[in-house]
Amino acid sequence: MASTARVRCYGQGFVNEGYETHVLLPISLEPHGSKQINKLSKGTDENGVHYQYMSGSSLRGNNIIMRQINDLWGYFHTLLYIILHIRKNDQIIVYEGGVIWHWCCITAIHLKGAKATMELNELPFGTGKETSKKIRNRKLMLRHIFPRYDQFLTISESLKKLVLQNAPKAKVIKVPILISPKPQPETTSPTDKTYLFHSGTLSQQKDGILGVIEAFGKVCQQIEAPVYYYFTGNLKASPCRNAIENLISQYHIEDRIKFLGYLEDFEVQRYQQHCALTVIYKYPTQQNKYCFSTKLGEYLMTSRPVIITEVGEATHYLQNGQTAYIIPPDDTDLLAETIVDVLTHPTEAQKIGNAGKELAEKVFNTNYQARRIIQFFKDGIAS
């Protein structure tokens, strides 16, 4: 998932710069009833980052009462770890969580004389449908939690402005999407077909999935050569399942679209490296205004051409026709036209893909951003 990838990149960058790094996971994250992937409750990952599931296991228990008890123990154990092991000059980054959890973490960190840093990659309580509860919690977060933090790492300019408005005394640095500096292993193509690839969510609000499929249906009507679209994820679990199935039926593209389920990282890389292009079709929703698609960095690193909409943080870095194809949102005719243009002009598209990779390697590089963050922690000034 995107959050996991970002945390791993932070850890990799800090370790590469010579700093011991620990990731504390308060609660188990693997769903109950599933096959346990990580059977170690603590250890060191391939990048040298120490990790620990503070509840004692990565897998959530089957009994609902025991799950609640384990979660409470995990939260308490995390705070206890901070109080017992954190030193004054340590840097503590809190990644996600509710109002009460942030308050507890800040209190424990300040009790030890250390600085509390919030990692902000989304508008607080800004995902999904807007409700009165979310609005209330967001107000509590902005009024009572933000001002207590010493430092912020924000993923976008919009979030940086939000911090400056609500925590004017805090130090803030913008950290964009992150990509590993490790070279990607060469892979063989998973198919001999020409295909587009999507490894985001099957969500309309976040990834504009209905617009993408509608545009692809129009592409299939305009282009003679067979082209396919592969999606990761489970269609049955999508909140847009019925609408997706209706569009597939409407454009008669049942044999052109395939849902691959949830793939291992290696398989995702295979599909990314050998696709004709990728599309990140964001609509101007509240969530997309503040966030920055983590998948964009992965796509750019494969040198494959990327089509994005002019929504959110990406346009602060990419240029239309040079490092990506940038189009207005909510225009499936234009999206279809752009896809056809990419497919029918592969040489030009490859030049744009190569330029996108060069940009990503320089600006989104984990090591480069880690050095910026470390200097920020030392000086309190963003470079």
N, C-alpha and C positions, 0 to 999 in steps of 0.2 A: 504494500500500500504506500501511498505518497508520504504519509507521516513517517513510516519506518525508513523509507529511502532518505528522507531529509535528516533524520537523527543519525543514521549511519554515516552520511556524508560529513556532518559536523564532527562526529567522533574520529573518522578517518583523517580529516584535516588537522585536528588538534594533535592526534598521535604523531602524524607526519612532521609536525612542528616541534615535537619533543615534549608534549605535555601529557601526563597520565590522565586518562579519561575514564570515568565510570558512568554507566547508564543504569539508573534505578527505575524499575518498572513496578509501580505500586500494586497493580492488580494483574491477574492472569488474562491473557488476550486471546488464546486459542479457544474457539467455541466448544462448549461441553458436547459430548457425544461424537466428536470428530476424532480422527487418529492424531495422536500427539506428534507434533513435528519436532519440537525442541524438548528433549527429555531431561536436559540439564537445567536446574533452577538457577545456576550461576556459572560463569565461565568467562572466556575471552574469545572474541570473534576473530575472523580472519584478518582484520585490520589492527588488532592489538587493543581493542576497546574492551574493558571489563564491563560485564553486565550482570544484573541480579534481579530475579523475580522476587520481590519482597514478600509476596504471599506464600512462597515456597514452591510454586509450580507454574509452568507456562500455560497449562491446560485448566480451564474452568471445570469445577465439579458438576456432577449431574444433579445433586440435591440443591434446591434453591436456597434452603436455609444455610447450608454449609457454604454456598457461594457467597452469601452476604457476610457470613462470619469471616471467610477468607479475605474478602475485599477489605473489611474493616481492619483486619490484622495487617494486611499489606500496606494500607495507608498509615496506620500507626507505626509499623516497623520502619517505613520510609522516614517519617519525622524523627523517630528515635535514632536512626542512622545519622541523620543530619546533626542532631544534638550531640551525639557521642563521637562522631568521626570528622566532622567538618572543621577546618582550621580557618583562621581569620582571613588569610590571603587567598583562599580557594574561591573559584568562580562557580556559582550555582545557577544553572539555567533551568527554569520551570517550563515544561512543554505541555500545553493544554491543561484542561481541568476546569472545574466549576468554581464559583465564587468562594465557597467555604474552603475548598482545597487550596486555592491560591493564598487565601488569608493565613491558613495554617503554615504553609511553606514559608511565606515571607516572615512570619513571626519566628519560626524556628531558625531561619537563616540569620536574621538580625540578632537573635539571641546569642549566636556564635560570633557576632561581629563581622560576618561576611557580607558581601553584596548580593542582592537578589536581582536576577535578570529574567525578564519574561520573553519567551520566544513567541512572536505574534505573526502567524501566517494566515489567519482568517479574521474577519470581523467577529468579535465575541458574540456567540449565540446567533450567528448570521447565516447559518446553513439551513436548508430546508424551508418549510413554510413558516412565515412570520406569525408568531402568536403573542398574546399579551404576556405570557410567562417569559418568553424569550426577551421581549422588550424590557420587562422588569429586571431580569437578570443582567441584561446588557447595561442598564443604567447603574445597577449596583456595582458592576465590574468597573465601569468608567469612573464613577464617583468615589468609590471606596477602595478599590484594589489598584488601579493604575497609579494613583499618586503615591502609593507605598513602595512601588518598585524603584530601584536605583537605576536600572538600565533596561533597555529594550533592544531586541533584534527583530526588525520588521521585514517582511518579505516584499512590501510594495510601498510606493510613494503615498498612496491613500492611507495606509495604516500608519505610516510615519507621521502624517499630518494629524491623524486621530490621537496619537500619543502626545504630540506637541500641544494639542488643545486640552488634553485631560491630565497630563502629567508634565507640566512645563519645567519642573526642576530635574526631571530624569534625563539621563544621557541616552541617545538613540542612534542606531546605525542601521542602514538598510542593507539587508543581505538577500540577494535574489535567489532564484532557483540554483541548486547545486548539482554538479556532476562530478563523478569520480575521475581523477586524472589517469587512472589505470587504463591502458589500451584495451579496447574490447576484443575478445578473441574472435578470429575469423570463423564463420559458420557456413554451413551449406544451407541452401534454400529449402524451406519445408515443402515447397511445391514448385511445379514448373509453370504455374499460371501467373498472369499479370494481376496483381492485387493491391488494394489499399488496405491499410491496417489501422485499427483503433484499439488502444489499450487503456482507455479511460473508463469512466462509468457508463452504464446504459441509462443515463439520467437526462431528462430534458432541461431541468433547471441548471445543472452544472455544466454539461457537455453538449447540449443542444442536439441530442441524439436523433430526434424526429426530423429536424432540418437536414442533418447529414444523410439519413436514409432517403428522404424525399429527393434530395439533390442527386444522390447516386442513381435513383430510379430514372431521373431525367437523363443522366449520363448514358445509361444503358440504351436509351431510346435514340441517342445522337451518335454513338460510336459503334462501328461495325465489329471491330475486334473484341473478343470476349474479355471482360475485366471483372474481377471479383472483389468482394469486401469482406475482410475477416475481422471479427470483434472478439475481444476477450470478455469473460464474464458469462453469467448464466441468465439467459433471457427470461426464464421463469421467475427469477428474483427481481426483475426490473419493475419499477413502478409504472413504466410506460409499456408494459408487455403488449397489451391489447392494441394500443395505437401503433406500435412497431409492426405487429403482425398485420394490421390493416394496410399499412403503407406497403409492406412487402407484397401483399396480395394485389393491391391496387396497381402497382407497377410491374407485376408478374416477374419478380426477381427472386423467387424462392430458391432457384438453383445458383444464384449469384452471391448470396449472403450466407455466411457461416459463423455461428457462435461457438467459440473454442473452449469455453469454460475458463477456469482459473489455471494459469500456466506457471510453471517454474520460471525463474529469472532467465535461465539459459534459453528456454523456448521463446520467451518474449523477445529476447535479443535476436533470435533467428528471424522471427517475423518482421521485426523492425529493420534489420539490416538489408533485407531483400525485397521490401515492398516498393511499389512505384512512387508512393507518396503517402503522407499522413495529413489529417485534417483535425484542427482544434477549433470547434465551432461554438464559441462562447456567445451567449446572449447578454445584453446589458442588465443583468440581474444584480441585486444588492451583493450577493455572494461573489460574483465574478468581478465586480468593481474593485474589490479589496484584495483578491487573491492573485496568485501567479501560478499557472499550471506547471507542476513539477515534471509532467510528462514531456513538456516542450524541450527541456534539456536533453532528455534521453533520445527524443526524435532527432534533434539537431546533430547529436554526436554520431549518428549513423550516416551523415551526409545525404540523407534522403530529403527531397524538397518538402516543405511544410506550408500548408495553408492555414492561416489564422484569421480571426476577426479582430477589428480594431477596438477591442474591449479589454480593459484591465492593464496590467503592468507590462505586458510583453512589448507593446509599441514604444516603450521607453528605450528599448534595446535594439529591436529589429527594424529594418527598413524595407518597404515594399519594393519588390523587383530586384533586390540586392541580396538580402539574407533570408527572405521568406516572401510568400505571397500574402498580402494583407488586404482583406475585403471588409465591407460593412456587414454588420450582422443582419439576420432576418431577410435574406435575399437568396433563396434557394436556386433561382435561375442563374444568378451571378456565380454562386458556388459551383454549380454544375458546369458552367462555362469555363471557370478557372480550372477545374479538374480536367476537363477535356483539353485545355491548353497545355497543361503539364504533361498529360499522356501523349500528346501529339508533337511536343517539342522537347524531347528528352535531353538533348544536348544543353539547351538553355537552362532547363530545370536542374540538371546536374551541377551547373556552375553556381546556381543559387543555393543548392544543397551544400556544396563544398564551402561556400562563403558562410553559410549558417553554422557549419561545424567549426570553422576558424574562430568565429565570434564566441561560440559556446566554450571552446577550449581556453580562451583568454579570459572572458568575463565571468563565466559561471564555474570556473575551476575551483574545486574544493580547497586545494592548497592555497590558492591566491586569496580566497575569501577567508580562510582560517587565519592567515597572516593579518588581514585587515581587522578581524575580530579581536585577535590577541593584542594588537596595537591599540585598539579601542579600549579594551579592558585596562591596559596600562596607562593610557593617557586621558581616557574619557572623551576623546575627540575622534569623530568618524573621518576616515580618509576618503 
